[in-house]
Amino acid sequence: MSAAPRRIVLFPAAVLRRRAAEVTRFDDSLRGLVDEMVRVMREQEGAGLAAPQVGESLRVFVTEARPEEGEALGVHVNPVIEISGDETDLMNEGCLSLPEIRGDIRRPAAVTITSSDLEGRRHARTSDGMIARIWQHEFDHLEGVLIVDRMAPVDRMRARKSLRALERSAGA
Ligand SMILES: [Zn+2]
């Protein structure tokens, strides 16, 4: 079964603002979607990609971090994230759906993610590294939350021009 080729969806597409639906079937169409997401993530040189970013409002994301992060290629279906500890980090983030926009975002440093693999088996993993940051960014996409919602006001102001340009090119 070959999946339809997917493309990256840019702000302000409505699918990026929707709460994505739970995955209920672990079948070939899910595997085809995940294959396409991995292809698009690599093509765009991203560290992560959520299904809404290729136009599919489903609770699944993929990640690819450096090997030292301990998770080369991650597939997370129906993820749940729990914060461990009180520590937070401020880090600069970008997003494939918001080209040219970056901002400093404060997030919990350590989290545990529990998610299903492509066979529907649940796994839990804890991290306080870069991958913990990526999990939280991608999880936000499943809730319809974007980095512009979490940026400091000064960064959001700076992003305004780029956001308007994206809105104009979507309307054109
Ligand atoms: Zn993103």
Residues whose N, C-alpha, C, O or C-beta is under 5 A from the ligand:
A	BS01	ZN	G94 C95 L96
